[in-house]
Amino acid sequence: MEIERWDIFKEITMIHDEVDRIFQNFFKRITVSRIDEETPSFTPPANIIDEGEKLVVQIALPGVKKEDIDLSLQDRTLIIRGMRVGRSDKPHYQQEWQYGSFEREIIIPVAIKDDDIRADYTDGILTIIVSKSDS
C-alpha cells in the first residue's frame, strides 16, 4: 500500500473550484429563468467513482435523447450540455421534472490521459470513463 501525501493546497483549490461552480450555476439559473420562463436551466446530478486506474463519471439524464447531449473536455474539466424537451403542452397539476437546457461542469480531481476517454449513454445515464495519467 502506497502512502499518499496530503496536499492542503490541492484540497483548497478543489473546494474553491466547486464553490465557484455552484455560484456560477446558481446565477445562471436565475438569469435564464427570468429571461425565458418556458426553458429553465438545470444541473443534472453526477457521481464520480474512483476505480483505481480509471475514473467513472455518471450523469443522470433520464428523458434526454442521445443526440441532444454535447460532451467536451477543457483542461481537466468535463463539460456536459444539452436539452431535455418537454413531452406535453397540456396543463399540469404538478410538474417537478425539469425541462430545457442543462449544463454540468465537472472538474476531474486527478491528472488524466486526454486521449483515453470513453462515453456511453444507456437507460438515461451518461457514463464517461477516463484513464488516470501515470504522472
N, CA, C and O atoms as a GROMACS GRO file, in nm:
protein
  540
    1MET      N    1   0.084  -0.118   0.000
    1MET     CA    2   0.000   0.000   0.000
    1MET      C    3   0.089   0.124   0.000
    1MET      O    4   0.180   0.138   0.081
    2GLU      N    5   0.060   0.211  -0.091
    2GLU     CA    6   0.138   0.333  -0.104
    2GLU      C    7   0.075   0.444  -0.020
    2GLU      O    8  -0.046   0.464  -0.024
    3ILE      N    9   0.157   0.516   0.054
    3ILE     CA   10   0.108   0.627   0.134
    3ILE      C   11   0.111   0.753   0.048
    3ILE      O   12   0.213   0.786  -0.012
    4GLU      N   13  -0.002   0.821   0.044
    4GLU     CA   14  -0.012   0.942  -0.037
    4GLU      C   15  -0.005   1.063   0.056
    4GLU      O   16  -0.073   1.069   0.158
    5ARG      N   17   0.078   1.158   0.017
    5ARG     CA   18   0.089   1.280   0.098
    5ARG      C   19  -0.034   1.366   0.078
    5ARG      O   20  -0.086   1.380  -0.032
    6TRP      N   21  -0.078   1.423   0.186
    6TRP     CA   22  -0.193   1.511   0.181
    6TRP      C   23  -0.146   1.649   0.142
    6TRP      O   24  -0.055   1.705   0.204
    7ASP      N   25  -0.207   1.704   0.038
    7ASP     CA   26  -0.170   1.835  -0.013
    7ASP      C   27  -0.283   1.932   0.016
    7ASP      O   28  -0.385   1.932  -0.054
    8ILE      N   29  -0.267   2.015   0.118
    8ILE     CA   30  -0.372   2.107   0.159
    8ILE      C   31  -0.406   2.207   0.048
    8ILE      O   32  -0.522   2.246   0.034
    9PHE      N   33  -0.306   2.247  -0.030
    9PHE     CA   34  -0.332   2.344  -0.137
    9PHE      C   35  -0.418   2.282  -0.247
    9PHE      O   36  -0.502   2.350  -0.306
   10LYS      N   37  -0.398   2.154  -0.274
   10LYS     CA   38  -0.480   2.084  -0.372
   10LYS      C   39  -0.625   2.078  -0.323
   10LYS      O   40  -0.718   2.101  -0.400
   11GLU      N   41  -0.643   2.048  -0.195
   11GLU     CA   42  -0.777   2.042  -0.137
   11GLU      C   43  -0.846   2.178  -0.142
   11GLU      O   44  -0.963   2.188  -0.177
   12ILE      N   45  -0.772   2.284  -0.106
   12ILE     CA   46  -0.829   2.419  -0.108
   12ILE      C   47  -0.869   2.458  -0.249
   12ILE      O   48  -0.975   2.516  -0.270
   13THR      N   49  -0.784   2.425  -0.346
   13THR     CA   50  -0.815   2.456  -0.486
   13THR      C   51  -0.940   2.383  -0.531
   13THR      O   52  -1.025   2.441  -0.599
   14MET      N   53  -0.954   2.256  -0.495
   14MET     CA   54  -1.072   2.179  -0.534
   14MET      C   55  -1.199   2.238  -0.470
   14MET      O   56  -1.302   2.247  -0.536
   15ILE      N   57  -1.191   2.277  -0.344
   15ILE     CA   58  -1.306   2.337  -0.276
   15ILE      C   59  -1.340   2.470  -0.341
   15ILE      O   60  -1.458   2.499  -0.366
   16HIS      N   61  -1.239   2.551  -0.370
   16HIS     CA   62  -1.262   2.680  -0.436
   16HIS      C   63  -1.331   2.660  -0.571
   16HIS      O   64  -1.428   2.730  -0.602
   17ASP      N   65  -1.284   2.564  -0.651
   17ASP     CA   66  -1.343   2.538  -0.782
   17ASP      C   67  -1.488   2.493  -0.769
   17ASP      O   68  -1.573   2.534  -0.848
   18GLU      N   69  -1.516   2.409  -0.671
   18GLU     CA   70  -1.652   2.360  -0.652
   18GLU      C   71  -1.746   2.472  -0.608
   18GLU      O   72  -1.858   2.482  -0.659
   19VAL      N   73  -1.703   2.556  -0.514
   19VAL     CA   74  -1.784   2.670  -0.470
   19VAL      C   75  -1.809   2.766  -0.587
   19VAL      O   76  -1.920   2.816  -0.605
   20ASP      N   77  -1.705   2.789  -0.667
   20ASP     CA   78  -1.718   2.875  -0.785
   20ASP      C   79  -1.821   2.818  -0.882
   20ASP      O   80  -1.904   2.892  -0.934
   21ARG      N   81  -1.816   2.687  -0.906
   21ARG     CA   82  -1.912   2.623  -0.996
   21ARG      C   83  -2.054   2.635  -0.942
   21ARG      O   84  -2.148   2.659  -1.019
   22ILE      N   85  -2.071   2.617  -0.811
   22ILE     CA   86  -2.204   2.627  -0.751
   22ILE      C   87  -2.261   2.767  -0.770
   22ILE      O   88  -2.377   2.782  -0.808
   23PHE      N   89  -2.180   2.870  -0.744
   23PHE     CA   90  -2.228   3.007  -0.762
   23PHE      C   91  -2.259   3.037  -0.908
   23PHE      O   92  -2.359   3.102  -0.938
   24GLN      N   93  -2.174   2.990  -1.000
   24GLN     CA   94  -2.200   3.013  -1.143
   24GLN      C   95  -2.332   2.950  -1.184
   24GLN      O   96  -2.413   3.014  -1.252
   25ASN      N   97  -2.356   2.826  -1.143
   25ASN     CA   98  -2.481   2.758  -1.179
   25ASN      C   99  -2.601   2.826  -1.115
   25ASN      O  100  -2.707   2.835  -1.178
   26PHE      N  101  -2.588   2.872  -0.992
   26PHE     CA  102  -2.698   2.939  -0.923
   26PHE      C  103  -2.740   3.065  -0.998
   26PHE      O  104  -2.858   3.085  -1.025
   27PHE      N  105  -2.642   3.149  -1.033
   27PHE     CA  106  -2.675   3.273  -1.102
   27PHE      C  107  -2.718   3.249  -1.246
   27PHE      O  108  -2.799   3.325  -1.299
   28LYS      N  109  -2.667   3.143  -1.310
   28LYS     CA  110  -2.712   3.108  -1.445
   28LYS      C  111  -2.859   3.072  -1.444
   28LYS      O  112  -2.935   3.114  -1.530
   29ARG      N  113  -2.899   2.993  -1.343
   29ARG     CA  114  -3.038   2.951  -1.333
   29ARG      C  115  -3.132   3.069  -1.313
   29ARG      O  116  -3.238   3.076  -1.375
   30ILE      N  117  -3.092   3.163  -1.226
   30ILE     CA  118  -3.175   3.281  -1.201
   30ILE      C  119  -3.189   3.361  -1.329
   30ILE      O  120  -3.299   3.402  -1.365
   31THR      N  121  -3.078   3.385  -1.398
   31THR     CA  122  -3.080   3.465  -1.520
   31THR      C  123  -3.165   3.400  -1.628
   31THR      O  124  -3.250   3.466  -1.688
   32VAL      N  125  -3.144   3.271  -1.652
   32VAL     CA  126  -3.218   3.203  -1.758
   32VAL      C  127  -3.366   3.198  -1.726
   32VAL      O  128  -3.449   3.222  -1.814
   33SER      N  129  -3.402   3.166  -1.602
   33SER     CA  130  -3.543   3.153  -1.570
   33SER      C  131  -3.616   3.286  -1.578
   33SER      O  132  -3.736   3.289  -1.607
   34ARG      N  133  -3.548   3.396  -1.553
   34ARG     CA  134  -3.614   3.526  -1.565
   34ARG      C  135  -3.628   3.569  -1.711
   34ARG      O  136  -3.725   3.635  -1.747
   35ILE      N  137  -3.532   3.532  -1.793
   35ILE     CA  138  -3.537   3.569  -1.934
   35ILE      C  139  -3.642   3.487  -2.006
   35ILE      O  140  -3.719   3.540  -2.086
   36ASP      N  141  -3.647   3.357  -1.980
   36ASP     CA  142  -3.735   3.268  -2.053
   36ASP      C  143  -3.793   3.166  -1.956
   36ASP      O  144  -3.733   3.062  -1.931
   37GLU      N  145  -3.909   3.195  -1.902
   37GLU     CA  146  -3.971   3.108  -1.802
   37GLU      C  147  -4.002   2.969  -1.858
   37GLU      O  148  -4.015   2.874  -1.781
   38GLU      N  149  -4.015   2.956  -1.991
   38GLU     CA  150  -4.052   2.828  -2.050
   38GLU      C  151  -3.934   2.731  -2.060
   38GLU      O  152  -3.955   2.610  -2.073
   39THR      N  153  -3.811   2.781  -2.055
   39THR     CA  154  -3.695   2.693  -2.068
   39THR      C  155  -3.600   2.712  -1.952
   39THR      O  156  -3.493   2.772  -1.968
   40PRO      N  157  -3.635   2.663  -1.835
   40PRO     CA  158  -3.544   2.681  -1.721
   40PRO      C  159  -3.418   2.596  -1.738
   40PRO      O  160  -3.422   2.488  -1.797
   41SER      N  161  -3.311   2.647  -1.688
   41SER     CA  162  -3.185   2.574  -1.691
   41SER      C  163  -3.176   2.487  -1.565
   41SER      O  164  -3.224   2.527  -1.459
   42PHE      N  165  -3.116   2.372  -1.578
   42PHE     CA  166  -3.098   2.287  -1.460
   42PHE      C  167  -2.964   2.217  -1.467
   42PHE      O  168  -2.901   2.209  -1.572
   43THR      N  169  -2.920   2.166  -1.353
   43THR     CA  170  -2.793   2.096  -1.343
   43THR      C  171  -2.821   1.950  -1.306
   43THR      O  172  -2.870   1.923  -1.196
   44PRO      N  173  -2.791   1.857  -1.396
   44PRO     CA  174  -2.817   1.716  -1.364
   44PRO      C  175  -2.721   1.663  -1.257
   44PRO      O  176  -2.606   1.706  -1.252
   45PRO      N  177  -2.767   1.571  -1.173
   45PRO     CA  178  -2.680   1.515  -1.069
   45PRO      C  179  -2.574   1.423  -1.128
   45PRO      O  180  -2.592   1.363  -1.234
   46ALA      N  181  -2.462   1.413  -1.056
   46ALA     CA  182  -2.348   1.334  -1.105
   46ALA      C  183  -2.284   1.253  -0.992
   46ALA      O  184  -2.292   1.290  -0.875
   47ASN      N  185  -2.222   1.144  -1.031
   47ASN     CA  186  -2.136   1.063  -0.943
   47ASN      C  187  -1.999   1.056  -1.006
   47ASN      O  188  -1.987   1.047  -1.128
   48ILE      N  189  -1.895   1.060  -0.924
   48ILE     CA  190  -1.759   1.036  -0.972
   48ILE      C  191  -1.703   0.921  -0.888
   48ILE      O  192  -1.692   0.931  -0.766
   49ILE      N  193  -1.669   0.813  -0.956
   49ILE     CA  194  -1.626   0.691  -0.888
   49ILE      C  195  -1.481   0.661  -0.924
   49ILE      O  196  -1.444   0.660  -1.041
   50ASP      N  197  -1.399   0.638  -0.822
   50ASP     CA  198  -1.258   0.604  -0.844
   50ASP      C  199  -1.248   0.452  -0.856
   50ASP      O  200  -1.277   0.379  -0.761
   51GLU      N  201  -1.205   0.406  -0.972
   51GLU     CA  202  -1.189   0.262  -0.995
   51GLU      C  203  -1.042   0.227  -1.018
   51GLU      O  204  -1.009   0.148  -1.107
   52GLY      N  205  -0.956   0.285  -0.936
   52GLY     CA  206  -0.813   0.255  -0.947
   52GLY      C  207  -0.746   0.333  -1.058
   52GLY      O  208  -0.712   0.450  -1.038
   53GLU      N  209  -0.728   0.271  -1.173
   53GLU     CA  210  -0.659   0.338  -1.284
   53GLU      C  211  -0.753   0.422  -1.369
   53GLU      O  212  -0.710   0.489  -1.463
   54LYS      N  213  -0.882   0.418  -1.336
   54LYS     CA  214  -0.981   0.493  -1.413
   54LYS      C  215  -1.074   0.568  -1.318
   54LYS      O  216  -1.092   0.531  -1.203
   55LEU      N  217  -1.133   0.675  -1.371
   55LEU     CA  218  -1.242   0.743  -1.303
   55LEU      C  219  -1.367   0.722  -1.387
   55LEU      O  220  -1.362   0.731  -1.510
   56VAL      N  221  -1.477   0.695  -1.321
   56VAL     CA  222  -1.605   0.679  -1.390
   56VAL      C  223  -1.695   0.794  -1.344
   56VAL      O  224  -1.722   0.811  -1.225
   57VAL      N  225  -1.742   0.871  -1.441
   57VAL     CA  226  -1.833   0.982  -1.414
   57VAL      C  227  -1.969   0.941  -1.468
   57VAL      O  228  -1.982   0.903  -1.584
   58GLN      N  229  -2.071   0.949  -1.383
   58GLN     CA  230  -2.208   0.915  -1.423
   58GLN      C  231  -2.295   1.039  -1.408
   58GLN      O  232  -2.294   1.105  -1.303
   59ILE      N  233  -2.369   1.070  -1.513
   59ILE     CA  234  -2.460   1.185  -1.512
   59ILE      C  235  -2.601   1.132  -1.536
   59ILE      O  236  -2.624   1.061  -1.634
   60ALA      N  237  -2.695   1.166  -1.448
   60ALA     CA  238  -2.834   1.122  -1.464
   60ALA      C  239  -2.906   1.216  -1.561
   60ALA      O  240  -2.925   1.334  -1.532
   61LEU      N  241  -2.945   1.161  -1.677
   61LEU     CA  242  -3.013   1.240  -1.780
   61LEU      C  243  -3.136   1.167  -1.834
   61LEU      O  244  -3.149   1.152  -1.956
   62PRO      N  245  -3.226   1.122  -1.746
   62PRO     CA  246  -3.343   1.050  -1.797
   62PRO      C  247  -3.428   1.140  -1.886
   62PRO      O  248  -3.448   1.258  -1.857
   63GLY      N  249  -3.476   1.082  -1.995
   63GLY     CA  250  -3.562   1.157  -2.086
   63GLY      C  251  -3.489   1.242  -2.187
   63GLY      O  252  -3.552   1.309  -2.268
   64VAL      N  253  -3.356   1.240  -2.184
   64VAL     CA  254  -3.277   1.319  -2.279
   64VAL      C  255  -3.235   1.227  -2.393
   64VAL      O  256  -3.188   1.115  -2.370
   65LYS      N  257  -3.252   1.275  -2.517
   65LYS     CA  258  -3.208   1.196  -2.632
   65LYS      C  259  -3.057   1.207  -2.647
   65LYS      O  260  -2.998   1.312  -2.619
   66LYS      N  261  -2.996   1.098  -2.692
   66LYS     CA  262  -2.850   1.094  -2.708
   66LYS      C  263  -2.800   1.207  -2.797
   66LYS      O  264  -2.697   1.268  -2.768
   67GLU      N  265  -2.873   1.236  -2.904
   67GLU     CA  266  -2.830   1.341  -2.997
   67GLU      C  267  -2.843   1.482  -2.939
   67GLU      O  268  -2.794   1.578  -2.998
   68ASP      N  269  -2.909   1.495  -2.824
   68ASP     CA  270  -2.924   1.625  -2.759
   68ASP      C  271  -2.819   1.649  -2.651
   68ASP      O  272  -2.830   1.744  -2.574
   69ILE      N  273  -2.717   1.563  -2.645
   69ILE     CA  274  -2.610   1.575  -2.545
   69ILE      C  275  -2.480   1.614  -2.614
   69ILE      O  276  -2.443   1.555  -2.715
   70ASP      N  277  -2.413   1.714  -2.558
   70ASP     CA  278  -2.282   1.757  -2.609
   70ASP      C  279  -2.181   1.741  -2.496
   70ASP      O  280  -2.202   1.791  -2.386
   71LEU      N  281  -2.072   1.673  -2.524
   71LEU     CA  282  -1.969   1.645  -2.424
   71LEU      C  283  -1.836   1.700  -2.473
   71LEU      O  284  -1.796   1.674  -2.586
   72SER      N  285  -1.768   1.776  -2.388
   72SER     CA  286  -1.635   1.828  -2.424
   72SER      C  287  -1.545   1.827  -2.301
   72SER      O  288  -1.591   1.815  -2.188
   73LEU      N  289  -1.415   1.840  -2.327
   73LEU     CA  290  -1.314   1.843  -2.221
   73LEU      C  291  -1.227   1.965  -2.242
   73LEU      O  292  -1.170   1.983  -2.350
   74GLN      N  293  -1.216   2.049  -2.140
   74GLN     CA  294  -1.126   2.165  -2.143
   74GLN      C  295  -1.035   2.154  -2.022
   74GLN      O  296  -1.081   2.160  -1.908
   75ASP      N  297  -0.906   2.138  -2.048
   75ASP     CA  298  -0.809   2.112  -1.942
   75ASP      C  299  -0.855   1.989  -1.865
   75ASP      O  300  -0.861   1.880  -1.922
   76ARG      N  301  -0.887   2.004  -1.737
   76ARG     CA  302  -0.935   1.889  -1.658
   76ARG      C  303  -1.082   1.906  -1.622
   76ARG      O  304  -1.126   1.856  -1.518
   77THR      N  305  -1.157   1.977  -1.706
   77THR     CA  306  -1.298   2.000  -1.679
   77THR      C  307  -1.383   1.935  -1.787
   77THR      O  308  -1.372   1.969  -1.905
   78LEU      N  309  -1.468   1.841  -1.747
   78LEU     CA  310  -1.566   1.782  -1.837
   78LEU      C  311  -1.685   1.877  -1.844
   78LEU      O  312  -1.733   1.924  -1.740
   79ILE      N  313  -1.732   1.906  -1.963
   79ILE     CA  314  -1.847   1.994  -1.980
   79ILE      C  315  -1.955   1.915  -2.053
   79ILE      O  316  -1.936   1.868  -2.165
   80ILE      N  317  -2.069   1.901  -1.987
   80ILE     CA  318  -2.182   1.828  -2.044
   80ILE      C  319  -2.295   1.929  -2.062
   80ILE      O  320  -2.340   1.991  -1.966
   81ARG      N  321  -2.341   1.944  -2.187
   81ARG     CA  322  -2.450   2.037  -2.217
   81ARG      C  323  -2.556   1.962  -2.296
   81ARG      O  324  -2.529   1.860  -2.359
   82GLY      N  325  -2.676   2.015  -2.292
   82GLY     CA  326  -2.781   1.952  -2.371
   82GLY      C  327  -2.916   2.013  -2.348
   82GLY      O  328  -2.930   2.123  -2.293
   83MET      N  329  -3.017   1.938  -2.391
   83MET     CA  330  -3.154   1.986  -2.384
   83MET      C  331  -3.246   1.869  -2.352
   83MET      O  332  -3.236   1.762  -2.413
   84ARG      N  333  -3.335   1.890  -2.256
   84ARG     CA  334  -3.443   1.793  -2.230
   84ARG      C  335  -3.572   1.860  -2.275
   84ARG      O  336  -3.614   1.961  -2.220
   85VAL      N  337  -3.633   1.801  -2.376
   85VAL     CA  338  -3.753   1.858  -2.436
   85VAL      C  339  -3.875   1.807  -2.360
   85VAL      O  340  -3.886   1.688  -2.332
   86GLY      N  341  -3.966   1.900  -2.327
   86GLY     CA  342  -4.090   1.862  -2.259
   86GLY      C  343  -4.175   1.774  -2.348
   86GLY      O  344  -4.175   1.790  -2.470
   87ARG      N  345  -4.248   1.682  -2.289
   87ARG     CA  346  -4.326   1.586  -2.366
   87ARG      C  347  -4.472   1.626  -2.383
   87ARG      O  348  -4.543   1.566  -2.463
   88SER      N  349  -4.517   1.725  -2.310
   88SER     CA  350  -4.658   1.758  -2.316
   88SER      C  351  -4.679   1.907  -2.298
   88SER      O  352  -4.614   1.971  -2.215
   89ASP      N  353  -4.770   1.961  -2.377
   89ASP     CA  354  -4.805   2.101  -2.359
   89ASP      C  355  -4.937   2.115  -2.284
   89ASP      O  356  -4.993   2.224  -2.276
   90LYS      N  357  -4.986   2.003  -2.230
   90LYS     CA  358  -5.112   2.005  -2.156
   90LYS      C  359  -5.088   2.061  -2.016
   90LYS      O  360  -4.977   2.053  -1.964
   91PRO      N  361  -5.193   2.119  -1.955
   91PRO     CA  362  -5.177   2.172  -1.819
   91PRO      C  363  -5.141   2.061  -1.720
   91PRO      O  364  -5.186   1.947  -1.733
   92HIS      N  365  -5.060   2.096  -1.624
   92HIS     CA  366  -5.017   2.001  -1.521
   92HIS      C  367  -5.075   2.043  -1.386
   92HIS      O  368  -5.084   2.163  -1.357
   93TYR      N  369  -5.113   1.947  -1.305
   93TYR     CA  370  -5.146   1.976  -1.166
   93TYR      C  371  -5.018   1.986  -1.085
   93TYR      O  372  -5.010   2.060  -0.987
   94GLN      N  373  -4.920   1.913  -1.127
   94GLN     CA  374  -4.789   1.916  -1.062
   94GLN      C  375  -4.684   1.881  -1.166
   94GLN      O  376  -4.701   1.788  -1.244
   95GLN      N  377  -4.574   1.958  -1.167
   95GLN     CA  378  -4.464   1.928  -1.258
   95GLN      C  379  -4.334   1.951  -1.184
   95GLN      O  380  -4.297   2.065  -1.155
   96GLU      N  381  -4.264   1.843  -1.153
   96GLU     CA  382  -4.137   1.851  -1.082
   96GLU      C  383  -4.020   1.822  -1.173
   96GLU      O  384  -3.906   1.858  -1.141
   97TRP      N  385  -4.044   1.757  -1.286
   97TRP     CA  386  -3.936   1.731  -1.380
   97TRP      C  387  -3.893   1.863  -1.441
   97TRP      O  388  -3.976   1.950  -1.469
   98GLN      N  389  -3.765   1.877  -1.461
   98GLN     CA  390  -3.712   1.999  -1.521
   98GLN      C  391  -3.683   1.976  -1.668
   98GLN      O  392  -3.625   1.874  -1.706
   99TYR      N  393  -3.724   2.072  -1.749
   99TYR     CA  394  -3.702   2.066  -1.893
   99TYR      C  395  -3.621   2.187  -1.936
   99TYR      O  396  -3.607   2.284  -1.862
  100GLY      N  397  -3.570   2.179  -2.056
  100GLY     CA  398  -3.495   2.291  -2.112
  100GLY      C  399  -3.348   2.257  -2.120
  100GLY      O  400  -3.308   2.140  -2.119
  101SER      N  401  -3.269   2.361  -2.129
  101SER     CA  402  -3.125   2.340  -2.144
  101SER      C  403  -3.063   2.302  -2.010
  101SER      O  404  -3.112   2.340  -1.904
  102PHE      N  405  -2.955   2.226  -2.018
  102PHE     CA  406  -2.881   2.193  -1.896
  102PHE      C  407  -2.733   2.203  -1.926
  102PHE      O  408  -2.688   2.196  -2.040
  103GLU      N  409  -2.658   2.219  -1.817
  103GLU     CA  410  -2.513   2.221  -1.827
  103GLU      C  411  -2.455   2.170  -1.697
  103GLU      O  412  -2.506   2.201  -1.589
  104ARG      N  413  -2.349   2.092  -1.709
  104ARG     CA  414  -2.280   2.043  -1.590
  104ARG      C  415  -2.130   2.046  -1.618
  104ARG      O  416  -2.084   1.990  -1.718
  105GLU      N  417  -2.055   2.110  -1.532
  105GLU     CA  418  -1.910   2.113  -1.543
  105GLU      C  419  -1.854   2.033  -1.426
  105GLU      O  420  -1.888   2.058  -1.310
  106ILE      N  421  -1.768   1.938  -1.458
  106ILE     CA  422  -1.710   1.852  -1.356
  106ILE      C  423  -1.559   1.862  -1.364
  106ILE      O  424  -1.499   1.830  -1.466
  107ILE      N  425  -1.499   1.908  -1.257
  107ILE     CA  426  -1.354   1.918  -1.251
  107ILE      C  427  -1.299   1.781  -1.212
  107ILE      O  428  -1.332   1.728  -1.106
  108ILE      N  429  -1.215   1.726  -1.298
  108ILE     CA  430  -1.155   1.596  -1.270
  108ILE      C  431  -1.043   1.618  -1.168
  108ILE      O  432  -0.951   1.695  -1.194
  109PRO      N  433  -1.051   1.552  -1.051
  109PRO     CA  434  -0.958   1.581  -0.941
  109PRO      C  435  -0.817   1.524  -0.956
  109PRO      O  436  -0.732   1.547  -0.870
  110VAL      N  437  -0.791   1.452  -1.064
  110VAL     CA  438  -0.658   1.393  -1.086
  110VAL      C  439  -0.617   1.416  -1.231
  110VAL      O  440  -0.699   1.449  -1.316
  111ALA      N  441  -0.487   1.399  -1.257
  111ALA     CA  442  -0.438   1.408  -1.395
  111ALA      C  443  -0.492   1.290  -1.475
  111ALA      O  444  -0.495   1.177  -1.426
  112ILE      N  445  -0.534   1.317  -1.600
  112ILE     CA  446  -0.591   1.211  -1.684
  112ILE      C  447  -0.522   1.206  -1.820
  112ILE      O  448  -0.450   1.299  -1.859
  113LYS      N  449  -0.545   1.097  -1.890
  113LYS     CA  450  -0.496   1.082  -2.027
  113LYS      C  451  -0.605   1.136  -2.120
  113LYS      O  452  -0.712   1.077  -2.134
  114ASP      N  453  -0.576   1.249  -2.184
  114ASP     CA  454  -0.675   1.313  -2.271
  114ASP      C  455  -0.717   1.225  -2.388
  114ASP      O  456  -0.827   1.241  -2.442
  115ASP      N  457  -0.631   1.134  -2.428
  115ASP     CA  458  -0.660   1.052  -2.546
  115ASP      C  459  -0.725   0.917  -2.511
  115ASP      O  460  -0.742   0.832  -2.598
  116ASP      N  461  -0.761   0.898  -2.384
  116ASP     CA  462  -0.824   0.773  -2.343
  116ASP      C  463  -0.951   0.802  -2.263
  116ASP      O  464  -0.957   0.781  -2.142
  117ILE      N  465  -1.052   0.851  -2.335
  117ILE     CA  466  -1.180   0.885  -2.274
  117ILE      C  467  -1.290   0.815  -2.354
  117ILE      O  468  -1.292   0.822  -2.477
  118ARG      N  469  -1.380   0.749  -2.284
  118ARG     CA  470  -1.493   0.682  -2.350
  118ARG      C  471  -1.622   0.729  -2.286
  118ARG      O  472  -1.626   0.764  -2.168
  119ALA      N  473  -1.728   0.730  -2.366
  119ALA     CA  474  -1.859   0.769  -2.315
  119ALA      C  475  -1.964   0.672  -2.367
  119ALA      O  476  -1.955   0.621  -2.479
  120ASP      N  477  -2.065   0.647  -2.283
  120ASP     CA  478  -2.176   0.560  -2.320
  120ASP      C  479  -2.303   0.619  -2.260
  120ASP      O  480  -2.301   0.671  -2.148
  121TYR      N  481  -2.412   0.612  -2.333
  121TYR     CA  482  -2.540   0.663  -2.284
  121TYR      C  483  -2.642   0.550  -2.291
  121TYR      O  484  -2.688   0.512  -2.399
  122THR      N  485  -2.678   0.497  -2.174
  122THR     CA  486  -2.771   0.385  -2.167
  122THR      C  487  -2.870   0.409  -2.054
  122THR      O  488  -2.832   0.447  -1.943
  123ASP      N  489  -2.998   0.388  -2.083
  123ASP     CA  490  -3.105   0.397  -1.983
  123ASP      C  491  -3.105   0.529  -1.907
  123ASP      O  492  -3.130   0.532  -1.787
  124GLY      N  493  -3.075   0.639  -1.976
  124GLY     CA  494  -3.079   0.771  -1.913
  124GLY      C  495  -2.957   0.806  -1.830
  124GLY      O  496  -2.956   0.910  -1.764
  125ILE      N  497  -2.855   0.723  -1.833
  125ILE     CA  498  -2.732   0.751  -1.759
  125ILE      C  499  -2.617   0.768  -1.858
  125ILE      O  500  -2.586   0.678  -1.935
  126LEU      N  501  -2.554   0.886  -1.855
  126LEU     CA  502  -2.434   0.911  -1.934
  126LEU      C  503  -2.315   0.867  -1.849
  126LEU      O  504  -2.294   0.920  -1.740
  127THR      N  505  -2.238   0.772  -1.899
  127THR     CA  506  -2.121   0.721  -1.828
  127THR      C  507  -1.997   0.761  -1.906
  127THR      O  508  -1.984   0.729  -2.025
  128ILE      N  509  -1.906   0.830  -1.840
  128ILE     CA  510  -1.781   0.875  -1.901
  128ILE      C  511  -1.668   0.808  -1.824
  128ILE      O  512  -1.660   0.820  -1.702
  129ILE      N  513  -1.582   0.737  -1.896
  129ILE     CA  514  -1.470   0.667  -1.833
  129ILE      C  515  -1.341   0.734  -1.880
  129ILE      O  516  -1.314   0.741  -1.999
  130VAL      N  517  -1.263   0.782  -1.784
  130VAL     CA  518  -1.135   0.847  -1.816
  130VAL      C  519  -1.023   0.770  -1.746
  130VAL      O  520  -1.036   0.728  -1.631
  131SER      N  521  -0.914   0.753  -1.818
  131SER     CA  522  -0.797   0.685  -1.761
  131SER      C  523  -0.709   0.787  -1.690
  131SER      O  524  -0.685   0.896  -1.741
  132LYS      N  525  -0.663   0.749  -1.572
  132LYS     CA  526  -0.572   0.836  -1.497
  132LYS      C  527  -0.435   0.837  -1.563
  132LYS      O  528  -0.391   0.737  -1.620
  133SER      N  529  -0.369   0.951  -1.554
  133SER     CA  530  -0.234   0.964  -1.606
  133SER      C  531  -0.136   0.902  -1.507
  133SER      O  532  -0.162   0.898  -1.387
  134ASP      N  533  -0.024   0.853  -1.560
  134ASP     CA  534   0.077   0.793  -1.473
  134ASP      C  535   0.150   0.897  -1.388
  134ASP      O  536   0.206   0.863  -1.284
  135SER      N  537   0.148   1.023  -1.433
  135SER     CA  538   0.222   1.127  -1.360
  135SER      C  539   0.142   1.185  -1.246
  135SER      O  540   0.190   1.273  -1.176
   0.00000   0.00000   0.00000
